[in-house]
Amino acid sequence: MSEYMIEFKWDDESDVWYAINDDIPIAMEAGSLDVLMERVKQAIPEILELNGKN
């Protein structure tokens, strides 16, 4: 299984956390870091499968 680095950052202007990675690709946002991390964990397997990277 490959490893991917997901970048989590806070956007002061929008008051949201966001996660990005161009290799997978993924771009998500949420109001809390915990919620965002859970959403990313759930979404990554499906995104990888859809992009033939599983």
N, C-alpha and C positions, 0 to 999 in steps of 0.2 A: 504494500500500500504506500502511496506517495504521501509526502508531507507538504502542506501548504501553509504559508504564513498569512493569517488574516489580520489586517490592520484595523484596530478599534480606535476611534478618535471622537472627541467631543466637539461639536459645532456650537460655538457661543452665540452666533447669530440666530440659528434656528432652535437652540436649546434642545438638541437631540444628540444621541450617540449614533455613530454610523460605523459600519464595517465594510471594508472593500478588499478585493483581491482580483486583479486582472487576469490571472492565470486560470481561475476556476470557471468562469467569472462570477463574482458575487458583489452586490451592492445593496445593503439593507440599512434601515435606521429604526430607532426606538427611543422612547423617552427615558429608559433606564438601561444601564449596562447589563444588569442581570437578565432582563427580558431580551435584549439584543443577543446576548451570548446563547441563550436557549433557542431563539429563533434560528440563529446561524447553525447551531448543532443539528437542528432538525432539517434544515434546508440543504446542507452540503451534500449528503448522499444522493438526493434527488437531482441536484444540479450537476454533480459529477456524472451520474448515469445519463442524463439528457445530453451532456456534452461528450459522451464517450470516453470519459476519463476514470472510469471505475476500475 
